[in-house]
Amino acid sequence: MPAKKTVKEATAVETEPAVEKKPAKKASAKKPAAKKEPAEKKAPAKKAAAKKPAVKKTEKKEEPKPEVEKKSFQTYKDVINWKKWEAHNMNWLYIEVNAGDLMTELEAGVNNIETCCNAILDCMLEGDTFIVQTDKPDTKLTVRYYCDNLAEDRRKWSDVNR
């Protein structure tokens, strides 16, 4: 039996240096412990990284949505007048402007119908007509602007029809 013990001891002695030699060969001689530390740091870093997205998701939900900036009355008037002058320069007799189409063209997805309708009515000159007239601001409001005479001396529709 003592021979068997020596064989086991000899095998144990041979395997232990082999295990120690393998990490020594892979790790540099200067910093063998340095490679073990990053491996230990990586595991906590993964846990921390997993926690960070959860925190970011809750932060995104808590942030209020920025309020949509609606176009101004003057912006609508400028666009309508630009369309009228463009039609005049192409020698068109008239153009028809629909409130729903104009509002979608300038700011799709924003409900700014009152400003849009007020601008359409304010741009009407003497002789312009309603195609679809509404009592309150509505997307159905449609006006025909005559573009053959855009002289500044033309009176506004509201001044003529009060």
N, C-alpha and C positions, 0 to 999 in steps of 0.2 A: 503493500500500500504506500509506502513512502515514495515509491517510484511514480505512482499516479499523481501524488501531490506535487512532485517536482514538475511533471508534465503540465499540470494545470497552472502552476506558478509561472512556468516558463511561457506558456501561452498568454497568461494574463500580463506578464511583463512585456511581451511582444506587442500585444494589442494596445496597451496604454500609451506607449510612445508613438505608435502609429496614429492614434487619435490626436495626440498632442501635436504631432508633426504636421498633420493636414491643416489645421488652422494656422499654424506658424508659416506654412508655405503660402497660404492665401493672403494672409495679412502681412503688411510690410513690417519689417523688423523694427522700425522707428515707432510706429503707433499701432500696436495690435489692439489696445483697449479702445482706441478712437473709433474703430469700425464697429465695435460692439455698442458704443453709446449712440451712434446715429440709428442703429437698428432699434434700440430701446426708445429713442425719441420719435421714430416714425409711427410706432403704434399709438402713442398718445396724440400725435399730430393728426392721425386719421380720425380719432374720436373727436378731436376738437373741430376738425373740418366738417364732420358730420353734424355737429351742433350749430355751426355758423349758418348754414343755409336755412335751418329752421328759424333762427333769429331773424334773418333777412326777410323771410316770407311774412313773418308777423309785422315787421316794419313796413313792408309794402302795403299791407292791408290797412294799416293805421294811417298812412299818409292820405290826406284829403286830395281829391282830384282837383286839378286847377280849373278855375272857372273859365268857361269859354268866352272869349272876347268877341262880342257881337259887332257887326259893321255899323257905322254911324249913318245917320240920315243924310249927311253930306256925301258920303261914299256912294250911297244908292243914287242920289241925284246926279253925281258926276258920271256914273256908269250909264244912266239913262240918256243924259245929254250927249255923251260920247257916241252912243248908239244912234241917236237922232242925227248928229253931224256926219257920222259915217254913211248913213243912208242918204243924206242930202248930197254928199260928195259922189255917191254912186247913181245919182239922179233917180232915186226911188221916190214914189209919191208919198208913201206912208210906211210905218212899221207898227207892229202890234206887240205890246209888252204885257206879259202875264205875270202877276205877282208871284205865283208859285214857282214858275220857271226862273224868274229873276233871282229870287231868294236862293234857289238851289244852285244857280250858277255862281253866285257870290259866296255863299256860305252853306254848303250842303250839310244837312244834319242839325242845323241850328234853327230854332223857332224864333224868328225875328220879323214876323209878318206885319206887325203894326208899323214898324219903322219903314218897311218896304212899301206898304200901301200908302203911307203918308208921303213918301218921296215920289211915288207914281202920280199921285194926285197933284202934288206941288209942281211937277214938271209939265202939267197939262197947260197948253196955250189955247187961246181963242180959236175955235174951229176943231180942236181935237175931240174925239167922241169915245164914249164907253162902248165896248163890245159886250162885256159882262160887268154890270154894276152891282155892288153889294153895299148894304147899309153899314156893316161893320167890317173891320179888316179880315180879309179872307184870301186864300190862295187862288180863288176863282176870278178875282178882279183882273180884267183885261181892258187895256186902253189902246186906241188907235191914235198914234201921233202922226200928224201930217208934217212931212219934212221938206216940202217944196218951198216954204217960206219960214225961215228961222230967224227972221230979223228981230233985233232987240226991242223994236217999238211995238211988237205984238203984245196984246194984253194977256194976262194969265186967265185961265178958264175960271178960276174961283172969283176973280174980279167981275167977270161978265155975268156969271150965273149965281149971284147971291140973292 
